[in-house]
């Protein structure tokens, strides 16, 4: 799959933990589409059936960090697993430009599933 707004940089450590980092700041009219793209990705990670999100050093298979800012002010981004939804507080008004950073890291099993599903390096 090609991403419309997320462009990932990938790194791997000596223990096989892979991290994908993306930074996006599209024009304001693309904010809803960017958030949909992130939601689609997080839905997939939660439905994968691996243990996570959580610290890999504590036994989780994967984890993520999502930061969203409007005019340098952070929004609280919370993934609602029960609803398969991303909630933002405060909710940005229509036409608001956001800056979003997303890091997803995982063990080798997660990395292989991620690469196969999303067709990424």
N, C-alpha and C positions, 0 to 999 in steps of 0.2 A: 504494500500500500504506500502511496506517496502522500505525504502530509501537505496540507495546504498552507498551514501557518507555523507548525512546529518543525524546526530543523535541528536534529539531534547531533551532538558530538558524543562519541563513544570512547570510553576508556576502560581498561581492564587491569586489575591488580595481580600480584603474583599468586594469589589464592583462587583466581578464577572469578572473582566478583566483578561484574560488569556494571558500569554506570552510564546512563544516557542522560545528557543535559541539554535542555532547550531553553532558549530565550526568545520571546516574541513580543512585538509591539506594533501590531497592524493599525491601520487607520481606524477611527472610531466605528465606522459602519461595519467593520469586520469583527468587532468584539463578540457578538453572539456566535458567530461561526467558530471563532477561536475557542470559546468556552465549550461549544458542542464537540469540537475535536478532542479537547482534554477529557471531557466527560466520556466520550466513546472509548478512549484509551483506558481510563480508570475503571470503567465497567468491565472491560476485558480482563484487566489485571485481577479484579476481585472475583471474577467468575472462573479463573484459571484452575482453581482448586488447590493451589499451593498455600502454604502457611504465610500469612502476611496480611497487611503490611506490619512491619515491626523491625526492630534492630536486627540486622543479620548476625551480629555477634551474640545475640540472645537466642538464635535458632530459627529466626524467620527466614523464609526463602526470598523475600523481596521487601522493599520499602520505597517510599516516595516522599518528596518534599515539594510542595507547591506554594509559591509566593506570588501574590497579585498586588499591584500598586496602582493607585490613581493619583496623579499629580504628586508623586513621591510619598503618598500616605498609604500605608498598608491596609488591605482588606483582609478580613478573616475568611479564609477558604477552608471549608469543612466538607469532607466526603461523607455523604449519608449512605452507608452500605445497604441498609434496609430498603431505601428508596431508589438505589442506583442513581443518585443525584448529587450534584455539586451545589452547595449553598454558599453564598457570599454575603458577608455582613460588613458594612452596609451594602445593599444591592446597588450596583452602579446603574445610573439612569441611562435610558436609551441614548445612544450617541456619545457615550463616554469612552475615551481611549484608555486602555489599560496597558500595563507592562506586566508580563507574566514570565515567571521562570519555573521550570519543572525539571526535577531530577528523579530518575527512577533507577534503582540499583537492585541487583539480584544475584543469587548464586548461579552456578553453571546451569542447573536445570531450568531456572527461570529465564536465563539469558538465551538458551537454546529455543525455548518456546516463544520468547519475544521476537527473536530473529526470524523464526519460521513464520509466525503469524503476520508480522508487520513487514516482512521482507526488507529488513534493515541489516546493515553490517554489524 
